[in-house]
């Protein structure tokens, strides 16, 4: 029998590769004659680059500005002419110690630098994962790194402090790096929020990045104003497009200024790593993530992997450290077996499941 192991990370505990290895060790101890195919997955957040490196992509390092301007090393992957980037590697929340988190001064400048580094390395296509951001700047930092200037009515150039963009009057693209307009960009994410409003970037996600209620209102109004000026500048408006609110509005900038195409992260990664091909003829698919909840049901890794497996008529079991009962019930109604297993006991849980499977067979 062939078993395909395709988990996401157990956030803060195991990377997707570590989770896949633990599951394989546990099952191999019982199913000694089985063939195991490990394809660690991701949904556009942390671990996206690692999934491609595991699949044979070349690792690159760029020196970029972090969310608060500190110089950091950020990795990306190259697979042929395709560059795989994570905004979290340059502008992620995990890069900022909790005591330094400052959403009003965090920006995506480093993500723009990372994008330029990929193009410098010869990328003819980019996959950019947009999960795990520390920012709520509507991608203005990224755009500044690419040469855009944001000016107030006096002609003063606005910098990283997003609250100052309430004074934005003009967006000057005269020195914009036009190369990015000729490289197709797939934006890999797992949210469909618009830029502004009750379901927008600020009102949905800013609090978890450290914003207080007053700052949430300020950020939402500022992003709305940025979108007004951008629509006037470019003659079109992507603020309400699904995913525009991803990564604090970075999704919006990628759609509005760089002609990006928004896709579900797990779908993009599964296609690039040929999960469907690996599953063809398999006896079992094992997936998992740190928590199975409402977000899982809306298209994160577990449900995305399960849908592909079920299309190939392959049974699916999903492990998770935390399992919300209603999410478990819905997944099981979809035909997915759900097992709760903390990261520390994932190997033994996989071994126990393999024993039960062996007895059943």
Secondary structure, DSSP 4 states (H G I P E B T S, - for coil): -EEEE----BTTTB-HHHHHHHHHHHHHTT-TT-EEEE----SSSTTHHHHHHHTTPEEEEEEEE-TTS-EEEEEEEEETTEEEEEHHHHHBGGGS-GGG--TTT---HHHHHHHHHHHHTT-SEEEEE--SB---STTHHHHHHTT-EEEETT-PBP-S-GGGGGGEEEEE-TT--GGGGGSEEEEEES----SSSTTSHHHHHTGGGT--HHHHHHHHHHHHHHHHHHHHHHS---TTSTTTTGGGGHHHHHHHHH--EEEEHHHHHHHHTTHHHHHTT-SEEEEEEEEESHHHHTT-HHHHHHHHHHHTT--EEEEEEEE-HHHHHHHHHTTEEEEE--GGGHHHHHHHHHHHHHHH-
